[in-house]
Amino acid sequence: MSISRNRSLEGRLVLITGASGSVGDAVARRLVLHEVDLALAYHKNEFAVEELAAQLRKDYDCESQLGRYLRISLHRVDLESVEEAEGLVGQVEKAHGRMVDVLVGAAGWARKVERKGEMDFLDIAVEEFDRTININLRPTFILVKNVVEGMKAKRWGRIITISSMAAYGVGQNGCHFAASQGGLVAIVKSLAAPLAEFGITINDVAPTPMRSIDDMIFGRGDQSRFGETPPLKRLCEPWEVANVVRMLCETPFTTGQSILLSGGLGHM
Ligand SMILES: NC(=O)c1ccc[n+]([C@@H]2O[C@H](COP(=O)([O-])OP(=O)(O)OC[C@H]3O[C@@H](n4cnc5c(N)ncnc54)[C@H](OP(=O)(O)O)[C@@H]3O)[C@@H](O)[C@H]2O)c1
């Protein structure tokens, strides 16, 4: 068999939620190298996606780099709103005039629970539980429902969720956050078989805490303490998550998996 470059991503339309965050940003920068078009969804940080898009256009929007012109669209969405989440895929498909081929769910939200007593889960309010599920988990259900028809028609699709090692019981961010991440893994495992016959794969990437711009999950001090925990003695980097996303896009025999980026933590 001759060795040739895998071109299966070329010309695909990739929708990335949380593109204004550290993981979404890294995924966009990684996949653009494969000559995809990008739909970048954000919630409040318009500046971040505008900067990202400007940089990608500057670096790649010329025929000499990609052999064609790069198309990028920006989409503001509050995924906590069912109505807005329901509307996102239609907006993207209208902007590009075609169906989404790859969905990467990198939007997420977390707030550290201040521990008052021995067991911090007693301090998690029901409203906090609901909000975390509604931002981190429910949109995946909605977005997957909205992208699969287009993918089925083409008999090709890639769906990738970004969860966390919290899905496996690691983390200090509360059982509500863990439930939202574990739910993503459960969706992936549950949908892999029914989607397989249409050429659609669905997988998850579950990293340890990362050096996130927004210090999403931990405060800075706690992050550096966690960095000492894995045998590799550091935190995961967003580009490492993006590399796995790329691998999952180009490896169609892999479906229904949650790939752990654990730095060697071996208790899963
Ligand atoms: N950061 C970590 O240490 C870490 C570790 C393990 C797993 N993860 C997982 O990785 C994913 C992304 O993490 P990250 O480091 O990229 O976080 P981040 O830098 O804080 O970015 C979070 C992203 O989610 C978006 N978002 C938040 N609430 C939203 C809403 N209601 N509607 C739509 N978008 C919303 C944000 O949009 P705006 O900024 O535009 O408002 C931002 O783009 C999360 O799902 C998380 O579970 C993160």
The ligand as a Gaussian input file, in Angstrom:
#p B3LYP/6-31G(d) Opt

LIG

0 1
 N      -10.063000      24.409000      31.110000
 C       -9.794000      23.255000      31.683000
 O       -8.951000      23.144000      32.579000
 C      -10.548000      22.019000      31.235000
 C      -10.160000      20.785000      31.735000
 C      -10.812000      19.639000      31.338000
 C      -11.850000      19.743000      30.448000
 N      -12.227000      20.962000      29.968000
 C      -13.359000      20.994000      29.051000
 O      -12.988000      21.664000      27.875000
 C      -14.049000      22.495000      27.420000
 C      -13.527000      23.869000      27.071000
 O      -12.658000      24.346000      28.067000
 P      -11.772000      25.647000      27.844000
 O      -10.538000      25.475000      28.606000
 O      -11.690000      25.977000      26.397000
 O      -12.675000      26.715000      28.591000
 P      -12.734000      28.293000      28.378000
 O      -11.434000      28.808000      27.831000
 O      -13.259000      28.866000      29.638000
 O      -13.865000      28.430000      27.251000
 C      -15.188000      28.091000      27.480000
 C      -15.948000      28.321000      26.196000
 O      -17.316000      27.976000      26.379000
 C      -18.126000      29.069000      25.945000
 N      -19.357000      29.142000      26.700000
 C      -19.511000      29.229000      28.043000
 N      -20.809000      29.355000      28.353000
 C      -21.506000      29.313000      27.196000
 C      -22.881000      29.421000      26.845000
 N      -23.827000      29.591000      27.767000
 N      -23.205000      29.366000      25.536000
 C      -22.269000      29.194000      24.578000
 N      -20.944000      29.108000      24.843000
 C      -20.572000      29.175000      26.133000
 C      -17.273000      30.303000      26.179000
 O      -17.755000      31.390000      25.376000
 P      -17.414000      32.950000      25.691000
 O      -16.030000      32.978000      26.267000
 O      -17.511000      33.592000      24.350000
 O      -18.437000      33.474000      26.636000
 C      -15.909000      29.787000      25.746000
 O      -15.788000      29.841000      24.356000
 C      -15.090000      22.506000      28.518000
 O      -16.207000      21.861000      28.072000
 C      -14.481000      21.767000      29.667000
 O      -15.385000      20.874000      30.253000
 C      -11.608000      22.088000      30.333000

